[in-house]
Amino acid sequence: MSSHHSGTKGETCLQCLIFVMSLLSCSTNQARLSVSPSSSQLFKGQSVSLSCEEDDSSARWTLRRNTSREKMTQCGVDWGRLAGSSCNISVTASLDSGVYWCESRDGSTSNSITITVTGGAVILQSPVLPVMEGHDVSLHCQTKRPPSKLPADFYKDGSLIRTEPTGHMTIHHVTKSDEGLYKCNISSHGESPPSWIYVTEKPTTPPPSTTPLKSTPSPAATSLHLWFILLLHLVVFCPYFISTVLMVSLYGHRLTGNHLPVSMVTTSPTPTQGLADDYDDLITGVTTQHHF
């Protein structure tokens, strides 16, 4: 009975260890989608390369897109040509305009990129990825044929911002209020398609303090530390607990098998035995006196 109970405890501890190790070994795979040339607008017939930058190649990310005619199509199967982790489109067409993203086998997705392919003579080169608050944003109104540095009007949400003589505009230290739909116009060539510029909020930092404060560990580090403590307790406590149970079980088994009672009572000497001892002492004393 005791050995079966200790075996059950051992199996439970082993299951706990396996569970903890599986949690510690779990990781979240991620991928980032990049595009070259890094522009949200392209001229018709221009080549473009998109790449899934992976943290773990075993995740096997697939590049997909949604266009006005097709949904959830895959590079290398429905469009484009695979080259390692990249997908190349040698000649773009208006039908290549759409939303592109990377997707793993388990359904995880990367950031998405919106690409507009135009058959017009003007494009707005703007960031294809979101811009963080406080950074600078460069916009360039470009023509398909030289000269490319011509005066251009820049618009945000349909309203004129300003006119730049070289067709290049920089927005310094962007904020969320700068997020919106941008386009440009060169009077002698035409207007570009609109593109949305996304602005992400800057991570908040704690206010400065005059007294040094202990650094607070991140939630991930705290969680890992707690799992490590739990694992350490399981590794140390389980063998000790199992050995203790086995020792108690063996000791109890030995006591049960021994049927001879043990008496710890000490008996006092009887009166007769005391008189005999006195007599021996007397004989010894008389013998001693006789020798003198």
C-alpha positions as a Markdown table, in Angstrom:
| # | Residue | x | y | z |
|---|---|---|---|---|
| 1 | Met | 0.0 | 0.0 | 0.0 |
| 2 | Ser | 2.8 | 2.4 | 0.9 |
| 3 | Ser | 4.9 | 1.6 | -2.1 |
| 4 | His | 1.9 | 2.1 | -4.4 |
| 5 | His | 1.2 | 5.5 | -2.7 |
| 6 | Ser | 4.9 | 6.6 | -3.1 |
| 7 | Gly | 4.9 | 5.5 | -6.8 |
| 8 | Thr | 1.8 | 7.6 | -7.4 |
| 9 | Lys | 3.5 | 10.6 | -5.8 |
| 10 | Gly | 6.6 | 10.0 | -8.0 |
| 11 | Glu | 4.5 | 9.9 | -11.1 |
| 12 | Thr | 2.8 | 13.2 | -10.1 |
| 13 | Cys | 6.1 | 15.0 | -9.5 |
| 14 | Leu | 7.4 | 13.7 | -12.9 |
| 15 | Gln | 4.3 | 15.0 | -14.7 |
| 16 | Cys | 4.8 | 18.4 | -12.9 |
| 17 | Leu | 8.4 | 18.6 | -14.1 |
| 18 | Ile | 7.4 | 17.7 | -17.7 |
| 19 | Phe | 4.7 | 20.4 | -17.6 |
| 20 | Val | 7.0 | 23.1 | -16.3 |
| 21 | Met | 9.7 | 22.2 | -18.8 |
| 22 | Ser | 7.2 | 22.4 | -21.7 |
| 23 | Leu | 6.1 | 25.8 | -20.5 |
| 24 | Leu | 9.7 | 27.1 | -20.2 |
| 25 | Ser | 10.6 | 25.8 | -23.7 |
| 26 | Cys | 7.6 | 27.4 | -25.4 |
| 27 | Ser | 8.4 | 30.5 | -27.5 |
| 28 | Thr | 6.4 | 32.8 | -29.8 |
| 29 | Asn | 7.7 | 32.9 | -33.3 |
| 30 | Gln | 7.5 | 36.2 | -35.1 |
| 31 | Ala | 8.1 | 37.5 | -38.6 |
| 32 | Arg | 8.5 | 40.9 | -40.1 |
| 33 | Leu | 7.5 | 41.8 | -43.7 |
| 34 | Ser | 9.8 | 44.1 | -45.6 |
| 35 | Val | 9.7 | 45.4 | -49.1 |
| 36 | Ser | 12.4 | 46.7 | -51.5 |
| 37 | Pro | 12.2 | 49.4 | -52.8 |
| 38 | Ser | 10.8 | 50.7 | -49.5 |
| 39 | Ser | 7.8 | 52.6 | -50.9 |
| 40 | Ser | 4.1 | 52.3 | -50.6 |
| 41 | Gln | 3.6 | 53.3 | -54.3 |
| 42 | Leu | 5.2 | 51.8 | -57.4 |
| 43 | Phe | 5.1 | 52.5 | -61.1 |
| 44 | Lys | 3.6 | 49.9 | -63.4 |
| 45 | Gly | 6.3 | 47.6 | -64.7 |
| 46 | Gln | 8.6 | 48.2 | -61.8 |
| 47 | Ser | 10.2 | 45.2 | -60.0 |
| 48 | Val | 9.7 | 44.6 | -56.3 |
| 49 | Ser | 10.9 | 42.1 | -53.7 |
| 50 | Leu | 9.1 | 41.2 | -50.5 |
| 51 | Ser | 10.7 | 39.2 | -47.6 |
| 52 | Cys | 9.5 | 37.5 | -44.5 |
| 53 | Glu | 12.3 | 38.1 | -42.0 |
| 54 | Glu | 11.9 | 35.2 | -39.6 |
| 55 | Asp | 13.1 | 34.6 | -36.0 |
| 56 | Asp | 12.7 | 30.8 | -36.5 |
| 57 | Ser | 13.0 | 29.2 | -39.9 |
| 58 | Ser | 11.1 | 26.2 | -38.8 |
| 59 | Ala | 7.9 | 28.2 | -38.6 |
| 60 | Arg | 7.8 | 28.2 | -42.5 |
| 61 | Trp | 6.2 | 31.6 | -43.1 |
| 62 | Thr | 4.2 | 32.0 | -46.3 |
| 63 | Leu | 3.7 | 35.4 | -48.1 |
| 64 | Arg | 0.1 | 36.1 | -48.9 |
| 65 | Arg | -1.9 | 39.0 | -50.3 |
| 66 | Asn | -5.4 | 40.4 | -50.8 |
| 67 | Thr | -6.2 | 42.3 | -54.0 |
| 68 | Ser | -9.4 | 43.7 | -55.5 |
| 69 | Arg | -9.8 | 40.4 | -57.4 |
| 70 | Glu | -8.2 | 37.7 | -55.3 |
| 71 | Lys | -8.1 | 36.9 | -51.6 |
| 72 | Met | -5.6 | 34.9 | -49.5 |
| 73 | Thr | -3.5 | 34.0 | -52.5 |
| 74 | Gln | 0.1 | 32.7 | -52.0 |
| 75 | Cys | 3.4 | 33.7 | -53.5 |
| 76 | Gly | 4.9 | 31.1 | -55.7 |
| 77 | Val | 1.6 | 29.4 | -56.4 |
| 78 | Asp | -0.8 | 32.2 | -57.6 |
| 79 | Trp | 1.7 | 35.0 | -58.2 |
| 80 | Gly | 5.4 | 36.0 | -57.9 |
| 81 | Arg | 8.5 | 33.8 | -57.8 |
| 82 | Leu | 10.0 | 32.4 | -54.6 |
| 83 | Ala | 13.7 | 32.9 | -53.9 |
| 84 | Gly | 14.5 | 31.6 | -50.4 |
| 85 | Ser | 12.4 | 33.6 | -47.9 |
| 86 | Ser | 11.8 | 36.4 | -50.5 |
| 87 | Cys | 9.1 | 36.7 | -53.1 |
| 88 | Asn | 10.0 | 38.6 | -56.3 |
| 89 | Ile | 7.6 | 40.3 | -58.7 |
| 90 | Ser | 9.6 | 41.1 | -61.8 |
| 91 | Val | 6.9 | 43.2 | -63.5 |
| 92 | Thr | 4.2 | 44.8 | -61.4 |
| 93 | Ala | 0.7 | 45.6 | -62.7 |
| 94 | Ser | -2.3 | 47.5 | -61.4 |
| 95 | Leu | -3.7 | 44.1 | -60.3 |
| 96 | Asp | -0.7 | 43.7 | -57.9 |
| 97 | Ser | -2.1 | 46.6 | -55.7 |
| 98 | Gly | -3.2 | 45.2 | -52.4 |
| 99 | Val | -2.4 | 44.2 | -48.9 |
| 100 | Tyr | 0.6 | 41.8 | -48.3 |
| 101 | Trp | 1.5 | 39.9 | -45.1 |
| 102 | Cys | 3.4 | 36.8 | -43.8 |
| 103 | Glu | 1.5 | 33.9 | -42.3 |
| 104 | Ser | 2.8 | 30.8 | -40.5 |
| 105 | Arg | 1.4 | 27.3 | -40.5 |
| 106 | Asp | -0.3 | 27.9 | -37.1 |
| 107 | Gly | -2.1 | 31.0 | -38.4 |
| 108 | Ser | 0.2 | 33.6 | -36.9 |
| 109 | Thr | 0.6 | 36.8 | -39.0 |
| 110 | Ser | 3.2 | 39.5 | -39.4 |
| 111 | Asn | 2.7 | 43.2 | -40.0 |
| 112 | Ser | 0.9 | 44.0 | -43.2 |
| 113 | Ile | 2.0 | 46.3 | -46.0 |
| 114 | Thr | -0.2 | 48.1 | -48.5 |
| 115 | Ile | 1.2 | 48.5 | -52.0 |
| 116 | Thr | -0.3 | 50.7 | -54.7 |
| 117 | Val | 0.8 | 50.1 | -58.3 |
| 118 | Thr | -0.1 | 53.0 | -60.7 |
| 119 | Gly | 0.0 | 53.4 | -64.4 |
| 120 | Gly | 0.2 | 57.2 | -64.0 |
| 121 | Ala | 3.3 | 59.5 | -64.3 |
| 122 | Val | 3.6 | 60.5 | -60.6 |
| 123 | Ile | 4.0 | 58.5 | -57.3 |
| 124 | Leu | 4.4 | 59.6 | -53.7 |
| 125 | Gln | 7.3 | 57.9 | -52.1 |
| 126 | Ser | 6.2 | 57.5 | -48.4 |
| 127 | Pro | 7.1 | 55.1 | -45.6 |
| 128 | Val | 5.6 | 51.7 | -46.2 |
| 129 | Leu | 5.8 | 50.8 | -42.4 |
| 130 | Pro | 4.3 | 52.8 | -39.5 |
| 131 | Val | 6.4 | 55.6 | -38.1 |
| 132 | Met | 7.0 | 56.1 | -34.4 |
| 133 | Glu | 6.2 | 59.4 | -32.7 |
| 134 | Gly | 9.1 | 61.8 | -32.6 |
| 135 | His | 10.8 | 60.5 | -35.7 |
| 136 | Asp | 11.0 | 62.4 | -39.0 |
| 137 | Val | 9.1 | 61.5 | -42.1 |
| 138 | Ser | 10.3 | 62.2 | -45.7 |
| 139 | Leu | 7.9 | 62.4 | -48.6 |
| 140 | His | 9.0 | 62.6 | -52.2 |
| 141 | Cys | 6.9 | 63.4 | -55.2 |
| 142 | Gln | 8.5 | 61.5 | -58.1 |
| 143 | Thr | 7.9 | 61.4 | -61.8 |
| 144 | Lys | 8.3 | 58.2 | -63.9 |
| 145 | Arg | 10.7 | 60.0 | -66.3 |
| 146 | Pro | 13.4 | 62.7 | -65.5 |
| 147 | Pro | 13.5 | 65.3 | -64.3 |
| 148 | Ser | 12.3 | 64.0 | -60.9 |
| 149 | Lys | 13.0 | 67.1 | -58.8 |
| 150 | Leu | 10.1 | 69.3 | -59.8 |
| 151 | Pro | 7.9 | 71.7 | -57.6 |
| 152 | Ala | 5.1 | 69.7 | -56.0 |
| 153 | Asp | 2.0 | 70.3 | -53.9 |
| 154 | Phe | 1.5 | 68.0 | -50.9 |
| 155 | Tyr | -1.9 | 67.2 | -49.5 |
| 156 | Lys | -3.1 | 65.6 | -46.3 |
| 157 | Asp | -6.7 | 64.4 | -46.1 |
| 158 | Gly | -7.6 | 66.5 | -49.2 |
| 159 | Ser | -6.2 | 69.8 | -47.8 |
| 160 | Leu | -3.0 | 71.5 | -49.2 |
| 161 | Ile | -0.1 | 71.4 | -46.7 |
| 162 | Arg | 2.5 | 73.3 | -48.6 |
| 163 | Thr | 4.4 | 73.5 | -51.9 |
| 164 | Glu | 8.0 | 72.3 | -52.1 |
| 165 | Pro | 10.2 | 73.5 | -55.0 |
| 166 | Thr | 12.2 | 70.3 | -55.2 |
| 167 | Gly | 9.3 | 67.9 | -54.7 |
| 168 | His | 10.7 | 66.8 | -51.3 |
| 169 | Met | 9.0 | 67.4 | -48.0 |
| 170 | Thr | 10.0 | 66.4 | -44.4 |
| 171 | Ile | 7.7 | 66.3 | -41.4 |
| 172 | His | 9.8 | 66.7 | -38.3 |
| 173 | His | 9.0 | 65.0 | -35.0 |
| 174 | Val | 5.7 | 63.4 | -36.1 |
| 175 | Thr | 2.8 | 63.0 | -33.7 |
| 176 | Lys | -0.5 | 61.1 | -34.0 |
| 177 | Ser | -2.0 | 64.2 | -35.5 |
| 178 | Asp | 0.2 | 63.8 | -38.5 |
| 179 | Glu | -1.4 | 60.4 | -39.3 |
| 180 | Gly | -3.6 | 60.5 | -42.4 |
| 181 | Leu | -4.0 | 60.2 | -46.2 |
| 182 | Tyr | -1.3 | 61.9 | -48.2 |
| 183 | Lys | -0.8 | 62.6 | -51.9 |
| 184 | Cys | 1.1 | 65.0 | -54.1 |
| 185 | Asn | 0.6 | 66.8 | -57.4 |
| 186 | Ile | 3.1 | 68.0 | -60.1 |
| 187 | Ser | 1.2 | 70.4 | -62.3 |
| 188 | Ser | 3.1 | 69.5 | -65.5 |
| 189 | His | 2.8 | 65.7 | -64.9 |
| 190 | Gly | -0.3 | 64.9 | -62.8 |
| 191 | Glu | -1.3 | 63.6 | -59.3 |
| 192 | Ser | -0.2 | 60.6 | -57.4 |
| 193 | Pro | -2.5 | 58.0 | -55.8 |
| 194 | Pro | -3.2 | 58.6 | -52.1 |
| 195 | Ser | -1.3 | 56.6 | -49.4 |
| 196 | Trp | -2.0 | 56.4 | -45.7 |
| 197 | Ile | 0.8 | 57.1 | -43.3 |
| 198 | Tyr | 0.5 | 55.4 | -39.9 |
| 199 | Val | 2.0 | 56.8 | -36.7 |
| 200 | Thr | 2.6 | 54.6 | -33.7 |
| 201 | Glu | 2.7 | 56.0 | -30.1 |
| 202 | Lys | 6.1 | 56.3 | -28.5 |
| 203 | Pro | 6.6 | 54.0 | -25.5 |
| 204 | Thr | 6.1 | 55.9 | -22.2 |
| 205 | Thr | 9.0 | 56.3 | -19.9 |
| 206 | Pro | 8.8 | 56.8 | -16.1 |
| 207 | Pro | 9.5 | 60.4 | -14.9 |
| 208 | Pro | 13.1 | 61.1 | -13.7 |
| 209 | Ser | 13.7 | 60.8 | -10.0 |
| 210 | Thr | 16.4 | 62.3 | -7.8 |
| 211 | Thr | 16.8 | 59.1 | -5.8 |
| 212 | Pro | 18.0 | 56.0 | -7.4 |
| 213 | Leu | 15.3 | 53.3 | -7.7 |
| 214 | Lys | 15.7 | 49.6 | -8.1 |
| 215 | Ser | 15.0 | 48.5 | -11.6 |
| 216 | Thr | 11.7 | 46.6 | -11.9 |
| 217 | Pro | 12.0 | 43.4 | -13.9 |
| 218 | Ser | 9.9 | 42.9 | -16.9 |
| 219 | Pro | 6.8 | 40.7 | -16.7 |
| 220 | Ala | 8.5 | 38.1 | -18.9 |
| 221 | Ala | 11.6 | 38.0 | -16.6 |
| 222 | Thr | 9.4 | 37.8 | -13.5 |
| 223 | Ser | 7.4 | 35.0 | -15.0 |
| 224 | Leu | 10.6 | 33.1 | -16.0 |
| 225 | His | 12.0 | 33.6 | -12.5 |
| 226 | Leu | 8.8 | 32.2 | -10.9 |
| 227 | Trp | 8.9 | 29.2 | -13.1 |
| 228 | Phe | 12.5 | 28.6 | -12.3 |
| 229 | Ile | 11.7 | 28.7 | -8.5 |
| 230 | Leu | 8.9 | 26.3 | -9.0 |
| 231 | Leu | 11.1 | 23.9 | -11.0 |
| 232 | Leu | 13.8 | 24.1 | -8.4 |
| 233 | His | 11.4 | 23.3 | -5.6 |
| 234 | Leu | 10.0 | 20.3 | -7.6 |
| 235 | Val | 13.5 | 19.0 | -8.3 |
| 236 | Val | 14.6 | 19.3 | -4.7 |
| 237 | Phe | 11.4 | 18.5 | -2.8 |
| 238 | Cys | 10.2 | 15.5 | -4.9 |
| 239 | Pro | 13.1 | 13.1 | -4.3 |
| 240 | Tyr | 13.2 | 14.1 | -0.6 |
| 241 | Phe | 9.5 | 13.5 | -0.2 |
| 242 | Ile | 9.6 | 10.2 | -2.0 |
| 243 | Ser | 12.6 | 8.9 | 0.1 |
| 244 | Thr | 10.9 | 10.0 | 3.3 |
| 245 | Val | 7.7 | 8.1 | 2.4 |
| 246 | Leu | 9.8 | 5.0 | 1.6 |
| 247 | Met | 11.7 | 5.2 | 4.9 |
| 248 | Val | 8.5 | 5.6 | 6.9 |
| 249 | Ser | 7.0 | 2.7 | 5.1 |
| 250 | Leu | 9.9 | 0.3 | 5.6 |
| 251 | Tyr | 10.2 | 1.3 | 9.3 |
| 252 | Gly | 6.5 | 0.6 | 9.9 |
| 253 | His | 6.8 | -2.7 | 8.1 |
| 254 | Arg | 9.7 | -3.8 | 10.4 |
| 255 | Leu | 7.7 | -2.8 | 13.5 |
| 256 | Thr | 4.7 | -4.8 | 12.3 |
| 257 | Gly | 6.8 | -8.0 | 11.7 |
| 258 | Asn | 8.4 | -8.0 | 15.2 |
| 259 | His | 5.9 | -9.7 | 17.7 |
| 260 | Leu | 8.2 | -9.8 | 20.8 |
| 261 | Pro | 7.4 | -7.0 | 23.3 |
| 262 | Val | 10.2 | -5.2 | 24.9 |
| 263 | Ser | 10.0 | -4.3 | 28.6 |
| 264 | Met | 11.8 | -1.3 | 29.8 |
| 265 | Val | 10.9 | -1.7 | 33.6 |
| 266 | Thr | 13.9 | -2.1 | 36.0 |
| 267 | Thr | 13.2 | -4.4 | 39.0 |
| 268 | Ser | 14.6 | -3.5 | 42.5 |
| 269 | Pro | 16.7 | -6.0 | 44.4 |
| 270 | Thr | 14.7 | -8.4 | 46.8 |
| 271 | Pro | 15.3 | -8.3 | 50.6 |
| 272 | Thr | 17.0 | -11.7 | 50.6 |
| 273 | Gln | 19.4 | -10.5 | 48.0 |
| 274 | Gly | 20.3 | -7.5 | 50.1 |
| 275 | Leu | 21.0 | -9.7 | 53.2 |
| 276 | Ala | 23.3 | -11.9 | 51.1 |
| 277 | Asp | 25.3 | -8.8 | 50.0 |
| 278 | Asp | 25.7 | -7.6 | 53.6 |
| 279 | Tyr | 27.0 | -11.0 | 54.7 |
| 280 | Asp | 29.6 | -11.1 | 52.0 |
| 281 | Asp | 30.8 | -7.6 | 53.1 |
| 282 | Leu | 31.1 | -8.8 | 56.7 |
| 283 | Ile | 33.2 | -11.9 | 55.8 |
| 284 | Thr | 35.5 | -9.7 | 53.7 |
| 285 | Gly | 36.1 | -7.4 | 56.7 |
| 286 | Val | 36.9 | -10.2 | 59.2 |
| 287 | Thr | 39.3 | -11.8 | 56.8 |
| 288 | Thr | 41.1 | -8.5 | 56.4 |
| 289 | Gln | 41.5 | -8.0 | 60.2 |
| 290 | His | 42.9 | -11.6 | 60.6 |
| 291 | His | 45.7 | -10.9 | 58.2 |
| 292 | Phe | 46.8 | -7.9 | 60.3 |
